[in-house]
Amino acid sequence: MIQTIRKAWGIPELRKKIVFTLLILLIFRLGNAIMVPYINRDALALQMQVWGTGLLGLYNVMSGGAFATATVFALSIQPYINSSIIIQLLTVAIPALERLARDGGEEGKKKIQSITRYATVAIAILQGWGYYMLMKNYGILTEKSFWVALVMIASFIAGSSFVMWMGEQITEFGIGNGISLILFAGIVARIPTLITRLITYIQLGEFYPQYYVWVPLVVILFIAMIAFIVLMNGAERRIPVQYAKRIVGRKQYGGQNTYMPIKVNMSGVLPIIFASTFLAIPGTIVGFVDPNAEGGFAKFISNVFSTNSIWYAILYFILIILFNYFYIAIQYNPIEMANNIRKNNGAIPGIRPGKPTSDFISRIISKTTLTGALMLAVIAILPIILGAVANMNISMGGTSIIIVVGVALDTARSLESQMMMRHYKGFLE
């Protein structure tokens, strides 16, 4: 990847895109340092220690720590991610949106993108209002008035909308997917915190000698997870496809052997995000209703859904697999894939066209999905298990590592493809 960046930097056109992308990411990090007014920072920091294991803790990870400090970018790209997921699911459920996505072409994509933007603003309004009400109810505000509410909610909405706009600018004028890169920048910004925490554990080794063993194990685990994720992202199951020869006029079409790739990790990090959000809801509700619970059902729920609980790890593992199957089921239609092969005069060797082909593809996708889901689940729960066994608070979990590695690989591929296009363009000219 470093070699790819070095070669891209030597091309003036790509160098401008890289600089533009870095400037946008710099603005994003500067925005994470601009505080929203009327907030007691010390009270918020103490309260975030309670909220850190719930849904708000997940939001804080995704925002690069901006949520915990209530900056103008506190909501970050969470409203956009939520709206994208919602619109994606509605596209499957609502026939009009499905037709628009399938048959609308470029105009259809633009309309869906416009709908996603409006949904992002609507979700940002709800989340901004919810964040304000939380701070108001917990006594974190220095003042309470309609003007304070208006300024704070407007700041959160404007910040989220601006982050969405910056992501789109990177996608259009920079390198790679802008939204993914902003999410990448937010997570990478927490690496110094992780390093500082590991150094602190090493210093505590004088009193707790086990840390001299666990800290190197954590570092080795992270390196192994990165290598495993790189391998998983490139893994695929190839289904061979043969196309019959067709003669149209004096030209011959088809007749070649190719394959249909089925990626092992087809759903990316979405099942982990779904599962994390789902499991964070009960603990978050308990924290709002009875934050100082010392016994009873509320305390039981709080313990079960704590990120350090073995029950949390088990439920997390199961939900990642279930959500992975759910996402693949709504994204890939074996019947449609089989029909496309038949329309192009193709066939899978040894499999009859029609229903046998769709059943065969369905079986392959099911097996591949199970493999990918198990890989994702193992990566997600390993830091939880290690943190519980070693009694260490590891701030960067499997979700963050998968996002960081995936975005880095996608950006490198984007750079390589743009260099390839420039090479062929220069050759043709």
C-alpha positions in Angstrom: 0.0 0.0 0.0 2.9 2.4 0.8 4.4 1.7 -2.6 1.0 2.4 -4.2 0.8 5.8 -2.4 4.3 6.7 -3.4 3.7 6.0 -7.1 0.4 7.9 -7.0 2.1 10.9 -5.4 4.4 11.1 -8.4 1.4 11.7 -10.7 0.3 15.4 -10.5 -3.4 14.6 -11.0 -3.5 12.0 -8.3 -1.3 14.1 -6.0 -4.0 16.9 -6.1 -6.7 14.4 -5.2 -4.6 13.0 -2.3 -3.9 16.5 -1.0 -7.6 17.4 -1.3 -8.6 14.3 0.6 -6.1 15.0 3.4 -7.3 18.6 3.7 -10.9 17.5 4.1 -9.9 15.0 6.7 -7.9 17.7 8.5 -11.0 19.9 8.5 -13.0 17.0 10.0 -10.5 16.6 12.8 -10.5 20.3 13.5 -14.3 20.3 13.7 -14.0 17.5 16.3 -12.2 20.1 18.5 -14.8 22.8 18.3 -17.0 22.5 21.4 -20.8 23.2 21.5 -21.5 25.9 24.1 -23.5 25.6 27.3 -22.1 22.2 28.4 -20.3 21.3 31.6 -17.4 19.3 30.2 -16.4 17.7 33.6 -19.9 16.4 34.2 -20.2 15.1 30.6 -16.8 13.2 31.0 -18.0 11.6 34.2 -21.4 10.6 32.6 -19.7 9.2 29.5 -18.0 6.7 31.8 -21.5 5.3 32.6 -22.7 5.6 29.0 -19.5 4.2 27.5 -20.6 0.5 27.5 -24.0 1.3 25.8 -25.2 2.5 22.5 -23.7 6.0 23.1 -20.3 4.3 23.6 -20.7 2.8 20.1 -21.5 6.3 18.8 -18.5 7.7 20.5 -16.2 5.1 18.8 -17.7 5.9 15.4 -17.3 9.6 15.9 -13.6 9.4 16.9 -14.3 10.5 20.5 -16.3 13.7 19.4 -19.5 12.4 20.9 -17.9 12.2 24.4 -16.8 15.8 24.2 -19.9 17.2 22.6 -18.3 19.0 19.6 -20.1 20.2 16.5 -19.2 16.9 14.8 -20.5 14.9 17.8 -23.1 13.1 15.6 -20.4 12.6 12.9 -21.6 10.3 10.1 -23.9 8.2 12.2 -27.1 9.9 10.8 -25.9 9.2 7.3 -25.0 5.6 8.0 -28.4 5.0 9.7 -30.3 6.6 6.8 -28.3 4.6 4.2 -29.1 1.4 6.0 -32.8 2.4 6.4 -33.1 3.4 2.7 -31.3 0.2 1.6 -33.8 -1.9 3.6 -36.8 0.1 2.3 -35.5 -0.4 -1.2 -36.2 -4.1 -0.7 -39.5 -3.6 1.0 -41.0 -0.9 -1.2 -41.6 -1.8 -4.8 -41.4 1.8 -6.1 -37.9 2.3 -4.6 -36.8 -1.2 -5.8 -37.8 -0.3 -9.4 -36.1 3.1 -9.0 -32.8 1.4 -7.9 -33.0 -1.4 -10.4 -34.3 0.3 -13.6 -33.7 4.0 -12.9 -30.1 4.0 -14.0 -28.0 7.0 -13.1 -31.0 9.2 -12.5 -32.5 6.6 -10.2 -29.2 6.5 -8.2 -29.3 10.3 -7.9 -32.9 10.3 -6.6 -32.1 7.6 -4.0 -29.0 9.6 -2.9 -31.2 12.7 -2.6 -33.7 10.7 -0.4 -30.8 9.5 1.7 -29.7 13.1 2.3 -33.1 14.2 3.4 -33.3 11.1 5.7 -29.9 12.0 7.1 -31.1 15.5 8.1 -34.3 14.1 9.6 -32.3 11.5 11.7 -29.8 14.2 12.7 -32.7 16.4 14.0 -33.9 13.5 16.1 -30.5 12.5 17.4 -29.5 16.1 18.1 -32.7 16.6 20.1 -32.1 13.4 21.9 -28.6 14.3 22.8 -29.7 17.7 24.1 -32.5 16.1 26.2 -30.0 13.6 27.7 -27.6 16.4 28.8 -30.6 18.4 30.1 -32.0 15.6 32.2 -28.6 14.6 33.6 -27.8 18.2 34.6 -24.8 18.5 32.2 -25.9 21.9 30.8 -24.7 25.2 32.3 -27.9 27.0 31.2 -31.5 25.9 30.3 -33.6 27.9 27.9 -35.2 27.7 24.4 -32.2 29.6 23.0 -29.8 27.0 24.4 -31.8 24.2 23.0 -31.9 25.9 19.6 -28.2 26.6 19.4 -27.1 23.1 20.5 -29.5 21.2 18.3 -28.7 23.4 15.3 -25.0 22.9 15.9 -25.4 19.1 15.9 -27.5 19.1 12.7 -25.2 21.5 10.9 -22.1 19.5 11.9 -23.7 16.2 10.8 -24.8 17.7 7.5 -21.4 19.3 6.9 -19.7 15.9 7.6 -22.0 14.3 5.0 -21.1 17.0 2.5 -17.4 16.6 3.1 -17.7 12.8 2.5 -19.4 13.4 -0.8 -16.7 15.9 -1.8 -14.0 13.3 -1.2 -15.9 10.7 -3.2 -16.3 13.1 -6.1 -13.0 15.0 -6.1 -10.7 12.9 -3.9 -9.6 9.3 -3.4 -11.9 6.5 -2.4 -15.2 6.5 -0.6 -15.5 9.7 1.4 -17.9 8.5 4.1 -15.7 5.5 4.7 -12.6 7.6 4.9 -14.2 9.9 7.5 -15.2 6.9 9.5 -11.6 5.7 9.1 -10.2 9.0 10.3 -12.4 9.0 13.4 -11.3 5.5 14.4 -7.6 6.0 13.6 -7.7 9.2 15.8 -8.3 6.9 18.8 -5.1 4.8 18.2 -2.9 7.2 20.4 -5.4 6.7 23.2 -5.0 2.9 22.8 -1.2 3.2 22.8 -1.3 5.4 25.9 -3.5 2.9 27.6 -1.2 0.0 26.8 1.8 2.0 28.0 -0.1 2.6 31.3 -0.7 -1.1 31.7 3.0 -1.8 31.2 3.8 0.8 33.9 1.4 -1.0 36.2 3.3 -4.2 35.6 5.4 -3.3 38.6 2.4 -3.9 40.8 0.6 -6.4 38.5 3.2 -8.6 36.7 0.6 -10.3 34.5 0.4 -7.1 32.4 4.0 -7.9 31.2 2.5 -10.9 29.5 -0.9 -9.6 28.4 0.2 -6.4 26.7 2.5 -8.1 24.2 -0.3 -10.7 23.6 -2.7 -7.8 22.8 -0.3 -6.3 20.3 0.3 -9.7 18.6 -3.5 -10.4 18.5 -4.1 -7.0 16.8 -1.4 -7.8 14.2 -2.8 -11.3 13.6 -6.3 -9.9 13.2 -5.2 -7.3 10.6 -3.5 -10.1 8.6 -6.6 -12.3 8.9 -8.9 -9.5 7.8 -6.8 -8.8 4.8 -6.9 -12.4 3.9 -10.7 -12.6 4.5 -11.4 -9.5 2.4 -9.7 -11.1 -0.6 -11.2 -14.5 -0.2 -13.9 -15.6 -2.6 -15.7 -18.7 -3.9 -15.6 -18.9 -7.7 -18.5 -20.5 -9.5 -17.4 -21.6 -13.0 -19.7 -20.4 -15.9 -19.5 -21.5 -19.5 -21.1 -19.3 -22.3 -22.3 -20.9 -25.5 -21.0 -19.6 -28.9 -23.2 -17.3 -30.8 -22.7 -16.2 -34.4 -24.2 -12.8 -35.3 -23.4 -11.9 -38.9 -19.7 -12.5 -39.3 -18.9 -12.2 -35.7 -18.7 -14.8 -33.0 -19.8 -14.0 -29.5 -19.4 -16.0 -26.3 -17.7 -19.4 -26.1 -15.5 -18.4 -23.2 -15.2 -19.9 -19.8 -15.4 -17.5 -16.8 -16.5 -17.6 -13.2 -18.9 -15.8 -10.9 -17.1 -14.6 -7.7 -18.9 -15.0 -4.4 -16.9 -13.1 -1.7 -16.5 -14.7 1.7 -17.1 -11.4 3.4 -20.0 -10.1 1.3 -21.7 -8.0 4.0 -18.6 -6.2 5.3 -18.9 -4.7 8.7 -22.6 -4.1 8.7 -23.6 -7.3 10.7 -21.3 -6.2 13.4 -22.8 -2.7 13.5 -26.3 -4.1 13.6 -25.4 -6.6 16.4 -23.6 -3.9 18.4 -26.5 -1.5 18.2 -29.0 -4.1 19.0 -27.1 -5.3 22.1 -26.4 -1.8 23.3 -30.1 -0.8 23.4 -31.1 -2.7 26.7 -28.1 -1.4 28.6 -28.7 2.1 27.4 -32.3 2.1 28.4 -31.4 0.8 31.9 -28.8 3.5 32.2 -31.4 6.2 31.4 -34.2 4.8 33.6 -32.2 3.7 36.6 -28.5 4.7 36.2 -27.6 3.9 39.8 -29.2 0.5 40.0 -27.6 -1.7 42.7 -29.8 -4.7 42.5 -32.9 -6.3 41.0 -33.8 -6.8 37.3 -32.2 -3.5 36.2 -28.9 -4.5 37.6 -29.2 -8.0 36.0 -29.9 -6.5 32.6 -27.0 -4.1 33.0 -24.6 -7.0 33.9 -25.8 -9.3 31.1 -25.5 -6.6 28.4 -22.2 -5.2 29.7 -19.5 -5.4 27.0 -17.3 -7.3 29.5 -19.9 -10.0 30.1 -19.5 -13.5 28.8 -23.3 -13.5 28.0 -22.7 -10.4 25.9 -20.0 -12.2 23.9 -22.2 -15.2 23.3 -25.2 -13.1 22.2 -22.9 -10.9 20.1 -21.5 -14.0 18.3 -25.0 -15.4 17.5 -26.4 -12.0 16.4 -23.5 -11.4 14.0 -24.2 -14.7 12.3 -28.0 -14.0 12.1 -27.6 -10.5 10.8 -25.1 -11.6 8.2 -27.6 -14.1 6.8 -30.3 -11.5 6.9 -28.2 -8.9 5.0 -27.1 -11.4 2.4 -30.7 -12.6 1.9 -31.9 -9.1 1.0 -28.9 -8.2 -1.1 -28.4 -11.4 -3.3 -31.2 -13.2 -5.2 -30.1 -16.6 -6.5 -33.1 -16.8 -8.8 -32.2 -13.5 -10.5 -28.5 -14.5 -10.7 -29.5 -17.8 -12.4 -31.8 -16.0 -14.8 -29.0 -13.5 -15.8 -26.7 -16.5 -16.6 -29.4 -18.1 -18.8 -30.2 -14.8 -20.6 -26.6 -14.6 -21.6 -26.6 -18.2 -22.9 -24.4 -19.3 -20.0 -24.6 -22.3 -17.7 -22.8 -23.7 -14.7 -21.0 -27.0 -15.8 -22.9 -30.0 -14.6 -25.9 -28.0 -13.4 -29.1 -27.7 -15.5 -30.4 -24.1 -16.2 -33.4 -22.8 -14.2 -34.2 -23.9 -10.7 -31.3 -26.4 -10.4 -28.9 -23.5 -11.1 -30.6 -21.1 -8.6 -30.6 -23.9 -5.9 -26.9 -24.6 -6.6 -26.1 -20.8 -6.3 -28.2 -20.6 -3.1 -26.3 -23.5 -1.5 -22.9 -21.9 -2.4 -24.0 -18.5 -1.0 -25.3 -20.2 2.2 -22.0 -22.0 2.8 -19.9 -18.9 2.0 -22.1 -16.8 4.2 -21.7 -19.1 7.1 -17.9 -19.0 6.7 -17.8 -15.3 6.5 -20.2 -14.9 9.4 -18.0 -17.1 11.6 -14.9 -15.2 10.7 -16.6 -11.8 11.5 -18.0 -13.2 14.8 -14.6 -14.5 15.9 -12.8 -11.3 15.1 -15.5 -9.2 16.9 -15.5 -11.2 20.2 -11.7 -11.9 20.4 -10.9 -8.4 21.9 -13.9 -8.8 24.3 -12.7 -12.2 25.6 -9.1 -11.1 25.8 -10.1 -7.9 27.7 -12.2 -9.9 30.1 -9.5 -12.5 30.8 -6.7 -10.0 31.1 -8.8 -7.5 33.0 -7.9 -4.8 30.5 -10.0 -2.1 28.9 -9.2 -2.3 25.2 -10.7 0.7 23.5 -10.3 -0.5 19.9 -12.4 -3.6 19.2 -12.8 -6.0 16.3 -15.4 -3.7 14.6 -12.9 -0.8 14.5 -10.1 -3.0 13.1 -12.3 -4.4 10.4 -13.4 -0.9 9.3 -9.9 0.5 9.3 -8.4 -2.4 7.4 -11.3 -2.6 4.9 -11.2 1.1 4.2 -7.4 1.1 3.8 -7.6 -1.8 1.3 -10.5 -0.2 -0.7 -8.6 3.1 -0.9 -5.5 1.4 -2.1 -7.5 -0.4 -4.8 -9.1 2.9 -5.8 -5.6 4.4 -6.2 -4.5 1.5 -8.3 -7.5 1.6 -10.5 -7.1 5.4 -11.1 -3.4 4.8 -12.0 -4.4 2.0 -14.3 -7.0 4.3 -16.0 -4.5 7.1 -16.4 -1.9 4.6 -17.9 -4.4 3.4 -20.6 -5.6 6.9 -21.2 -2.1 8.1 -21.9 -1.4 5.1 -24.1 -4.5 5.7 -26.2 -3.7 9.4 -26.6 
